Amino acid sequence: MTRLNMQELLSRVEQDRELLHELLSIFVDEFPVKLQELREVVAREDLAQAVMVSHALNGMLANLSITRAAGCAGEIGQIARSGKTAALKQALEALEQEVRGLLPEIQGHLGEARR
């Protein structure tokens, strides 16, 4: 499943391929760390941290127009705000499913971003 629309991303950064490459590189470095952090706070049922981490993930994903996954991250934040700890794990599973294979896809686009 292709989640990145390179033409749209290039348009958003006004055809600045260096900037796009930098954004993708930052995402590749930071996304796995934030996703693992979200897993840990959900496992601890730390609602306040789940709100903060899911918000950060939502922004990271939305910046690259990965809208379905961003929506999943946003839903985790809403669930955490409402205090529904039982639904957190299910929402995390939905996000995990949505981002499966995302990093290799983005890494594949890193070279394209420089052309």
Rosetta blueprint (number, residue, H / E / L):
1 M L
2 T L
3 R L
4 L L
5 N L
6 M H
7 Q H
8 E H
9 L H
10 L H
11 S H
12 R H
13 V L
14 E L
15 Q L
16 D L
17 R H
18 E H
19 L H
20 L H
21 H H
22 E H
23 L H
24 L H
25 S H
26 I H
27 F H
28 V H
29 D H
30 E H
31 F H
32 P H
33 V H
34 K H
35 L H
36 Q H
37 E H
38 L H
39 R H
40 E H
41 V H
42 V H
43 A H
44 R H
45 E L
46 D L
47 L H
48 A H
49 Q H
50 A H
51 V H
52 M H
53 V H
54 S H
55 H H
56 A H
57 L H
58 N H
59 G H
60 M H
61 L H
62 A H
63 N H
64 L L
65 S L
66 I L
67 T H
68 R H
69 A H
70 A H
71 G H
72 C H
73 A H
74 G H
75 E H
76 I H
77 G H
78 Q H
79 I H
80 A H
81 R H
82 S H
83 G L
84 K L
85 T H
86 A H
87 A H
88 L H
89 K H
90 Q H
91 A H
92 L H
93 E H
94 A H
95 L H
96 E H
97 Q H
98 E H
99 V H
100 R L
101 G L
102 L H
103 L H
104 P H
105 E H
106 I H
107 Q H
108 G H
109 H H
110 L H
111 G H
112 E H
113 A H
114 R H
115 R L
